[in-house]
Amino acid sequence: MVVFKVTRVQTTPFDGQKPGTSGLRKKVKVFKQPHYLENFVQSTFNALTAEKVRGATLVVSGDGRYFSKDAVQIIVKMSAANGVRRVWVGQNALLSTPAVSAVIRERVGVDGSKATGAFILTASHNPGGPNEDFGIKYNMENGGPAPEGITNKIYENTTTIKEYLTADLPNVDISAIGVTNFSGPEGQFDVEVFDSANDYVKLMKSIFDFESIRKLLTSPKFTFCYDALHGVAGAYAARIFVEELGAKESSLLNCVPKEDFGGGHPDPNLTYAKELVARMGLGKSRSEGEPPEFGAAADGDADRNMILGKRFFVTPSDSVAIIAANAVDSVPYFSTGLKGVARSMPTSAALDVVAKHLNLKFFEVPTGWKFFGNLMDAGLCSICGEESFGTGSDHIREKDGIWAVLAWLSILAYKNKDNLNGGKLVTVEDIVRKHWATYGRHYYTRFDYENVDANAAKNLMAHLVKLQSSLAEVNDIVKKARSDVSKVVHGDEFEYKDPVDGSISSHQGIRYLFEDGSRLIFRLSGTGSEGATIRLYIEQYEKDPAKTGRDSQEALAPLVEVALKLSKMQEFTGRCAPTVIT
C-alpha cells in the first residue's frame, strides 16, 4: 500500500466567474493555468461542512471532454489531502450527469458506504477540445446541484484563498475497474474505478417496462436512431438500446465518446445535430431512403435530449407536456399517479394545460434544476422540464436525456401494443397532433444570440426593463410593428418564492404578456464560457384544432417582428440574425 504525505501549496486568488448550479465554465487554457482548478476544488472543500469532507465518499467523473483525465487525478490527490475516505471514479472518468446523480442516490459500496457528493467535470452542451470549453460543478448528497448558499461560499473562497492541500500520490489507472488503496496521515484512502453504466441501467430498468420497449424496437415495423454527438451518452447507448432493448447497432450514431466530441458542437438541436436531422428527413436536402420512425439526440453530458419523429420535430415544451399526459398509463414508475409537475418560466405553458386538465399540482420556477430538486425532495413534483432540451423526473435530481428517450419509447410502445403484428403504426407525429387536438397548441420558438458583447447584452436587458414602466409606449411600438398582434397587458421581471424553503429568486427573466395569452421572454443565459448569450422566447397559444397545424416559424413571425423591435436587438448587439433557432 502506497503511503502518502500532504502538502500545503501557496496560491493566490483568481478572478473567477461566480459558479451557478451549472458550475464554473471556462476555456481549457484558463483551467490549465497554474493553481486554477486547484483553487476551485479547495474552495469547494472549504465551503462544505466537515462531515461532508472528512471520512466522506465522493464521486469524480464527467463527460470525458479534453482535460477531464488530468482533472480527475488532481481532484483525487486533493481529496486524499483533505481527509476524504474514498473516491469513486467511473471507468475512463466517464459518467453522465444524470448517472452521477443516480450513483449518489443509489450506489452502495462493498463496505456499505454511500456518496455524499460529487465533482462533475462537464461544460454540458458546449464544445470540447484543447481550445474549447471545460467545466466543473459540485453536486450534493441528494444528487442535485449545490444550492446558492454553497455556490456563493465557493465563489467567496476563490477570492480569498491562500493555499490548497494536495497529496503526493501516483496517478491512478482509471481505465481498469478495481480499487487502489493508499495510506495517509488520517488512515486509509481508496480510489474505486467502477463500471460507468451498471448503476444507471439498473435504475432505468426499475422505472420502465423494458420488455414492452424491446417488443417495439425489435418490431420490423419500427425503426430507431440515437445520436450521442460523441458525448458521454455513448457509454450508455449500446448497453441500453442495443444489449437490453434489442435495437440494431446501426441505429446508433456518433456513440463513441471523444474528448473533442468529434469536432462537433454537442448540443442536441436542429442546428447542431446535423447528421440525425438529415437522417430523420428534416435536413435542407432530401435524406436518402425512408427516415426512421423515431430519433433522439443527447448533449455532451447526456442530461439534455432532442426528440424527433419521421420528418417531425417535437419541441421540448411539448415533449414534457406529452410525457406528463401519458406517464401514468405507459410508465410503471408512475402507475400510482403523479405528485405534481413543474416547468421553468421560459418553457411554454403546454404543461400548465395538462396539469389543469389532470388536476395536478403545478409549479413555474426559474431556470435551474435545483428549483425542481427542492420540489421533488418535498414530494411535490414527479415530472418536470425546461425548454432548453431538459426533461426529468424525481428518480434523480438532474435532468436526464436517456430517461426522456425511454419515456417516449414507453409511450410509443403503449400506443402500439396492439399494432406491431398488424394495423397502422401510431407515430410520434400522431401522438403530438392528438395532444394538440386535446389540449391546444403552444406555438413556440427560441432564438439564441451567442457570444454577444456582455455590456451590449446588459444594456439591452436594461432597456427592456425600463420600457415596462409604460405599457402605453410598449403597445405603441407593438402596433407600429404589427397591427395584427394582440396588446401587451403585463410586463415584469420574473420573481420566484420557493414554496419549500421560502427563498426568493429575483431578476429571472423579463416577461411581456399579451392579452391573447402570447408571451415574449428575454433572458441572459449563464451556460456559455465567454461573452453573453441572449435568449428570446416567443409563444402563442392556439385552442382551435383547425389552426394547430401551421408551421411554427410562420405562425410566430408577427411576434418575432415585435420582439426584435421592442428589444432593439440589432441596435444593441449588431446581430441581424440569431446564432441558433429552436
C-alpha positions in Angstrom: 0.0 0.0 0.0 1.4 3.4 -1.0 1.9 5.8 1.9 1.4 9.5 1.0 2.1 12.8 2.6 0.0 16.0 2.5 1.5 19.2 1.1 0.2 22.8 1.6 0.7 24.7 -1.7 0.7 28.5 -1.5 -1.6 30.2 -4.0 -3.3 33.5 -4.8 -6.9 34.2 -5.5 -8.1 34.2 -9.1 -10.6 36.5 -10.8 -13.2 33.7 -11.3 -16.7 33.7 -12.5 -19.3 33.1 -9.9 -20.4 29.5 -10.2 -24.1 28.8 -10.5 -25.8 25.5 -10.4 -24.3 24.8 -13.8 -20.8 25.2 -12.2 -17.8 27.0 -13.4 -17.2 27.1 -17.2 -14.1 28.5 -18.9 -11.9 27.7 -21.8 -9.4 24.8 -21.3 -6.5 27.2 -21.4 -7.9 29.0 -18.3 -8.3 25.8 -16.3 -4.7 24.8 -17.3 -3.3 27.9 -15.6 -1.2 27.1 -12.5 -3.5 26.6 -9.4 -6.7 27.5 -11.3 -8.6 24.2 -10.9 -6.9 23.6 -7.6 -8.2 26.9 -6.2 -11.8 26.0 -7.2 -11.6 22.5 -5.7 -10.1 23.6 -2.4 -12.6 26.5 -2.3 -15.4 23.9 -2.6 -14.0 21.7 0.2 -13.7 24.8 2.4 -17.4 25.7 1.6 -18.7 22.3 2.8 -19.2 21.2 6.3 -16.5 18.9 7.8 -18.7 15.8 7.8 -19.2 16.1 4.1 -15.5 16.0 3.5 -13.5 14.2 6.2 -14.2 10.5 6.0 -16.7 11.0 3.1 -17.2 9.2 -0.2 -17.1 11.4 -3.3 -17.8 10.7 -6.9 -15.4 12.3 -9.5 -16.2 11.9 -13.2 -17.8 13.6 -16.2 -18.5 13.8 -19.9 -14.9 12.8 -21.0 -14.1 16.1 -22.6 -10.5 17.2 -23.1 -8.7 17.8 -19.7 -11.0 15.6 -17.8 -8.5 12.8 -17.1 -5.9 15.4 -15.9 -8.6 17.0 -13.7 -9.6 13.6 -12.1 -6.0 13.0 -11.0 -5.8 16.5 -9.5 -9.1 16.1 -7.6 -8.2 12.6 -6.4 -5.0 13.9 -4.8 -6.7 16.9 -3.3 -9.5 14.7 -1.9 -6.9 12.5 -0.2 -5.2 15.5 1.3 -8.5 17.0 2.6 -9.4 13.8 4.5 -11.8 12.2 2.1 -12.1 8.5 2.8 -12.8 7.2 -0.7 -13.3 8.4 -4.3 -15.5 6.6 -6.8 -14.5 7.2 -10.5 -16.4 6.0 -13.5 -14.2 3.9 -15.8 -12.2 6.2 -18.0 -13.6 9.1 -16.0 -16.9 8.7 -17.8 -20.2 9.3 -16.0 -23.2 11.2 -17.4 -24.5 14.0 -15.2 -27.8 12.0 -14.6 -25.7 8.9 -13.9 -23.7 10.8 -11.2 -27.0 11.8 -9.6 -28.1 8.2 -9.7 -24.8 6.9 -8.2 -25.0 9.4 -5.3 -28.6 8.3 -4.6 -28.5 4.6 -5.3 -25.0 3.1 -5.2 -23.8 1.3 -2.0 -20.1 0.3 -1.8 -19.0 -3.1 -0.7 -18.3 -1.7 2.7 -21.8 -0.1 2.9 -20.5 3.3 2.0 -22.7 5.9 0.3 -21.6 9.0 -1.6 -22.2 12.4 0.0 -21.3 14.5 -3.1 -19.6 14.7 -6.5 -17.4 16.8 -8.6 -18.8 16.6 -12.2 -16.5 17.5 -15.0 -18.5 18.9 -17.8 -19.4 22.1 -19.7 -22.7 20.5 -20.7 -23.6 21.2 -24.4 -20.6 23.4 -25.1 -17.8 22.2 -27.5 -14.7 20.4 -26.2 -11.0 20.2 -27.1 -7.7 22.0 -26.3 -9.1 25.3 -27.5 -12.7 24.8 -26.3 -14.5 24.6 -23.0 -14.1 22.8 -19.7 -16.3 22.9 -16.6 -16.7 21.7 -13.1 -19.6 21.7 -10.7 -20.4 20.1 -7.3 -23.5 18.1 -6.5 -24.8 17.4 -3.0 -25.9 14.3 -1.2 -29.4 14.4 -2.7 -27.7 14.0 -6.1 -28.7 17.6 -7.2 -26.6 20.7 -7.9 -25.2 22.7 -5.0 -27.6 25.4 -3.8 -26.8 29.1 -4.0 -25.7 29.1 -0.3 -22.9 26.7 -1.2 -22.0 28.2 -4.6 -21.8 31.7 -3.1 -19.4 30.4 -0.4 -17.3 28.7 -3.1 -17.0 31.9 -5.0 -16.2 33.9 -1.9 -13.5 31.4 -1.0 -11.9 31.7 -4.5 -11.5 35.4 -3.9 -9.6 35.0 -0.6 -7.8 31.6 -1.0 -4.1 31.5 0.1 -3.3 27.7 0.0 -4.6 24.4 -1.1 -3.9 20.8 0.1 -2.6 18.0 -2.2 -1.1 14.6 -1.7 2.0 13.1 -3.3 0.1 10.2 -4.8 0.9 8.5 -8.1 -1.7 8.8 -10.8 -4.4 6.1 -10.6 -5.2 3.9 -13.5 -8.8 4.9 -14.3 -9.1 2.7 -17.3 -9.3 -0.5 -15.3 -12.1 -1.5 -12.9 -10.8 -2.1 -9.4 -9.8 -0.5 -6.1 -6.5 1.2 -5.3 -5.6 1.6 -1.6 -3.4 4.3 -0.1 -2.4 5.3 3.4 -2.1 8.8 4.7 -1.9 10.9 7.9 -5.6 10.2 8.6 -5.6 6.5 7.7 -6.7 4.6 4.6 -7.8 6.3 1.4 -9.3 4.3 -1.5 -9.9 5.1 -5.2 -12.5 2.8 -6.8 -12.9 2.7 -10.5 -16.3 1.2 -11.4 -18.4 0.4 -14.5 -20.0 3.7 -15.7 -23.3 2.2 -16.8 -24.3 -0.6 -14.3 -26.0 1.6 -11.6 -27.8 3.7 -14.2 -29.0 0.8 -16.2 -30.3 -0.9 -13.1 -32.2 2.3 -12.2 -33.8 2.6 -15.7 -34.9 -1.0 -15.6 -36.7 -0.3 -12.3 -38.6 2.6 -13.9 -39.6 1.4 -17.3 -41.1 -1.8 -18.8 -38.1 -2.8 -20.8 -39.9 -5.8 -22.3 -42.6 -3.7 -23.9 -40.0 -1.3 -25.3 -38.0 -4.3 -26.6 -41.0 -5.5 -28.5 -41.3 -2.1 -30.1 -37.6 -1.8 -31.0 -37.3 -5.3 -32.4 -40.5 -5.0 -34.5 -39.8 -4.8 -38.2 -42.4 -2.0 -38.4 -40.5 0.3 -36.1 -37.2 2.0 -36.9 -35.0 3.9 -34.4 -32.0 6.2 -34.4 -30.0 7.6 -31.5 -27.2 10.2 -31.8 -24.9 10.8 -28.8 -22.9 13.5 -30.6 -19.7 11.8 -29.4 -20.7 12.7 -25.8 -20.9 10.5 -22.7 -24.3 9.2 -23.7 -22.4 6.8 -26.0 -21.2 5.0 -22.9 -24.9 4.1 -22.2 -26.4 3.8 -25.6 -25.1 0.4 -26.6 -25.8 -1.1 -23.2 -29.4 0.2 -23.0 -30.7 0.4 -26.6 -28.8 -2.5 -28.2 -28.0 -5.0 -25.4 -31.0 -4.5 -23.2 -33.7 -3.4 -25.7 -32.6 -5.2 -28.9 -32.1 -2.2 -31.3 -29.7 -2.7 -34.2 -26.2 -1.3 -33.7 -26.7 0.6 -36.9 -29.3 2.6 -35.0 -26.6 4.3 -33.1 -24.8 7.5 -34.4 -21.7 9.1 -33.0 -21.8 6.9 -29.9 -18.0 6.7 -29.3 -17.2 9.4 -26.6 -14.5 11.7 -27.8 -12.5 14.4 -25.9 -13.4 16.9 -28.6 -16.9 15.5 -29.4 -15.6 14.7 -32.9 -15.0 18.3 -33.6 -18.8 19.0 -33.3 -21.0 21.0 -31.0 -22.6 18.6 -28.6 -25.9 20.5 -28.4 -29.0 18.4 -29.3 -30.9 20.8 -31.5 -31.9 21.2 -35.1 -28.8 23.3 -35.9 -26.0 21.2 -34.4 -27.3 17.6 -34.6 -27.0 17.8 -38.4 -26.5 14.1 -39.1 -29.5 13.0 -37.1 -31.7 15.8 -38.5 -30.8 14.7 -42.1 -31.4 11.1 -41.3 -34.8 11.9 -39.9 -35.8 13.7 -43.1 -35.6 17.3 -41.6 -32.5 18.5 -43.4 -32.4 21.0 -46.2 -31.7 18.3 -48.7 -33.8 15.1 -49.1 -32.4 12.3 -47.0 -31.5 9.0 -48.7 -34.2 6.4 -48.1 -37.1 6.4 -45.7 -36.4 8.1 -42.4 -36.7 6.1 -39.1 -39.9 6.3 -37.1 -38.2 7.7 -34.1 -34.9 9.7 -33.5 -33.3 11.2 -30.5 -30.0 13.0 -29.5 -28.1 13.8 -26.4 -25.7 16.6 -25.4 -22.2 16.2 -24.1 -23.0 15.1 -20.6 -26.3 13.4 -21.6 -28.7 15.4 -19.4 -30.4 17.1 -22.4 -32.4 15.4 -25.2 -34.0 16.1 -28.6 -37.0 14.0 -29.7 -37.8 13.6 -33.4 -40.4 11.7 -35.4 -40.2 10.9 -39.1 -39.8 14.4 -40.7 -41.2 15.8 -37.4 -39.6 17.9 -34.6 -41.0 17.8 -31.0 -40.4 20.9 -29.1 -39.0 20.3 -25.6 -42.0 22.2 -24.2 -44.4 19.9 -25.9 -42.3 16.9 -25.0 -42.5 17.3 -21.2 -46.3 18.0 -21.5 -46.8 14.8 -23.6 -44.8 12.7 -21.2 -46.8 14.0 -18.2 -50.1 13.4 -20.0 -49.2 9.8 -20.8 -46.9 8.8 -17.9 -49.4 7.0 -15.7 -50.6 4.7 -18.5 -47.2 4.0 -20.1 -44.5 4.1 -17.4 -44.7 1.6 -14.4 -42.9 4.0 -12.1 -45.8 6.4 -12.3 -48.6 3.9 -12.3 -50.0 5.1 -8.9 -50.2 8.7 -10.2 -48.2 11.9 -10.4 -47.4 14.0 -7.3 -47.2 17.2 -9.4 -45.5 18.7 -12.4 -43.2 21.8 -12.9 -41.6 23.7 -15.7 -39.1 26.6 -15.9 -40.6 30.0 -16.5 -39.4 30.4 -20.2 -40.8 26.9 -21.1 -44.2 27.1 -22.9 -47.4 26.8 -21.0 -48.2 23.4 -22.6 -47.6 21.6 -19.3 -49.8 24.1 -17.5 -52.8 23.0 -19.6 -52.1 19.3 -18.9 -51.8 20.0 -15.2 -55.1 21.8 -15.1 -56.8 19.0 -17.2 -55.5 16.3 -14.9 -55.9 18.2 -11.7 -52.2 18.1 -10.8 -50.2 20.4 -8.6 -48.3 22.7 -10.9 -45.2 24.9 -10.3 -43.5 27.6 -12.5 -39.9 28.0 -11.4 -36.8 29.9 -12.5 -34.3 28.3 -14.9 -32.1 25.9 -12.9 -32.6 22.3 -11.8 -32.1 23.0 -8.1 -35.6 24.5 -8.0 -37.1 21.3 -9.3 -35.0 19.4 -6.8 -36.5 21.3 -3.8 -40.0 20.4 -5.0 -39.0 16.7 -5.5 -37.3 16.4 -2.1 -40.6 17.7 -0.6 -42.7 15.2 -2.5 -44.4 17.8 -4.6 -43.2 17.0 -8.1 -42.9 13.9 -10.3 -42.1 15.2 -13.8 -40.5 18.5 -14.8 -38.9 20.1 -17.8 -37.0 23.1 -19.3 -37.4 24.4 -22.8 -33.6 24.1 -23.2 -34.0 20.4 -24.1 -34.0 19.3 -20.4 -36.6 16.8 -19.1 -36.6 14.7 -16.0 -38.4 13.2 -13.0 -38.0 12.5 -9.3 -35.9 9.3 -9.9 -32.8 11.6 -9.6 -32.1 15.3 -9.1 -30.8 16.2 -12.6 -32.4 16.4 -16.0 -32.0 13.1 -17.8 -31.7 12.7 -21.5 -31.8 9.0 -21.8 -34.7 8.8 -19.3 -36.7 11.2 -21.7 -36.0 8.9 -24.7 -37.1 5.9 -22.7 -40.2 7.7 -21.7 -41.1 8.5 -25.3 -40.3 4.9 -26.3 -42.6 3.7 -23.5 -45.4 5.9 -24.8 -44.9 4.6 -28.3 -44.8 1.0 -27.1 -48.1 1.6 -25.1 -49.9 3.2 -28.1 -48.7 0.4 -30.4 -49.1 -2.6 -28.2 -51.9 -3.9 -30.5 -50.4 -2.6 -33.8 -47.0 -4.4 -34.0 -48.4 -7.5 -35.6 -50.9 -5.7 -37.8 -52.5 -2.3 -38.2 -51.2 1.2 -38.8 -48.3 2.3 -36.5 -49.1 5.2 -34.2 -46.3 7.6 -34.9 -44.6 10.4 -33.0 -46.4 12.9 -35.1 -49.7 11.2 -34.5 -49.2 11.5 -30.7 -48.2 15.1 -30.9 -51.1 16.1 -33.1 -53.6 14.2 -30.9 -52.2 16.1 -27.9 -52.7 19.4 -29.7 -56.3 18.4 -30.5 -56.9 17.7 -26.9 -55.0 20.5 -25.1 -54.4 23.1 -27.8 -51.1 24.0 -29.3 -48.5 26.4 -27.9 -46.6 27.6 -30.9 -43.1 28.2 -29.6 -39.6 29.0 -30.6 -36.3 30.2 -29.0 -33.8 32.5 -30.6 -30.2 32.3 -29.2 -27.8 35.1 -29.7 -24.5 33.6 -28.6 -21.2 35.3 -27.6 -22.7 38.8 -27.6 -20.7 41.5 -26.0 -21.5 41.4 -22.3 -22.1 45.1 -21.9 -24.3 45.2 -25.0 -26.4 42.4 -23.6 -26.8 44.1 -20.2 -27.8 47.4 -21.9 -30.4 45.6 -24.0 -31.9 44.0 -20.9 -31.9 47.3 -19.0 -33.7 48.9 -22.0 -36.4 46.2 -21.8 -36.9 46.7 -18.1 -37.2 50.5 -18.4 -39.7 50.1 -21.3 -42.0 48.1 -19.0 -42.7 51.3 -16.9 -45.0 52.5 -19.7 -47.2 49.8 -21.3 -48.8 52.6 -23.5 -45.4 53.2 -25.1 -44.9 49.4 -25.4 -48.2 49.0 -27.2 -47.4 51.9 -29.5 -44.3 50.1 -30.6 -46.2 46.8 -31.0 -48.9 48.4 -33.2 -46.4 50.2 -35.3 -44.5 46.9 -35.9 -47.6 44.6 -36.4 -51.2 45.7 -36.2 -52.3 42.1 -36.1 -50.6 41.3 -32.8 -52.6 41.5 -29.5 -51.8 44.2 -27.0 -49.4 43.8 -24.0 -51.3 43.6 -20.7 -48.4 43.0 -18.3 -44.6 43.3 -18.1 -42.3 42.3 -15.3 -39.1 40.6 -14.2 -39.9 37.1 -13.0 -39.5 36.6 -9.3 -40.0 33.2 -7.5 -40.7 32.4 -3.9 -39.7 28.8 -3.3 -42.7 27.1 -1.6 -40.3 24.7 0.2 -37.6 26.8 1.7 -39.1 30.3 1.3 -36.1 31.6 -0.6 -36.7 34.4 -3.2 -35.1 34.4 -6.6 -35.3 37.7 -8.4 -34.4 39.0 -11.9 -35.1 35.6 -13.5 -36.1 36.9 -16.9 -38.0 39.8 -18.5 -41.6 39.0 -19.5 -44.1 40.6 -21.8 -47.5 39.0 -21.5 -50.2 39.6 -24.2 -54.0 39.8 -24.0 -54.4 36.6 -26.0 -52.0 34.5 -23.9 -48.9 35.1 -26.0 -45.6 35.7 -24.3 -42.2 37.2 -25.1 -39.4 36.4 -22.7 -35.8 37.7 -22.7 -33.1 36.0 -20.6 -29.3 36.1 -20.2 -28.1 32.6 -20.2 -25.2 31.5 -17.9 -24.2 28.5 -19.9 -21.5 30.0 -22.1 -17.8 30.2 -21.3 -17.3 33.7 -22.7 -19.4 36.8 -23.7 -23.1 36.6 -23.1 -26.0 34.6 -24.6 -29.3 36.4 -25.0 -32.2 34.0 -25.3 -35.5 35.2 -26.7 -38.6 33.0 -26.2 -41.7 33.5 -28.3 -45.0 31.8 -27.6 -48.6 31.9 -28.9 -51.4 29.6 -27.8 -54.0 28.3 -30.2 -57.0 26.4 -29.0 -58.8 25.9 -32.3 -58.0 22.4 -33.6 -58.4 23.7 -37.2 -55.5 26.1 -36.6 -52.9 23.9 -34.9 -51.2 22.6 -38.0 -49.4 25.7 -39.2 -45.6 25.9 -39.5 -44.3 27.3 -36.2 -42.0 29.9 -37.6 -44.7 31.2 -39.9 -47.3 31.3 -37.1 -44.9 33.2 -34.8 -43.5 35.6 -37.5 -45.6 38.6 -36.3 -44.5 38.1 -32.6 -40.8 37.7 -33.7 -41.0 41.0 -35.5 -42.5 42.7 -32.4 -39.8 41.2 -30.2 -37.0 42.5 -32.3 -38.5 45.9 -32.4 -39.2 46.1 -28.7 -35.7 44.9 -27.8 -33.8 46.9 -30.5 -31.8 43.7 -30.9 -29.8 44.8 -33.9 -29.1 48.2 -32.5 -27.7 46.9 -29.2 -25.9 43.7 -30.4 -25.2 44.3 -34.1 -26.8 41.0 -34.8 -29.2 40.8 -37.7 -30.0 37.1 -37.0 -29.8 34.6 -34.1 -27.0 32.1 -33.8 -29.5 29.2 -33.2 -33.2 28.9 -33.7 -35.0 26.1 -31.9 
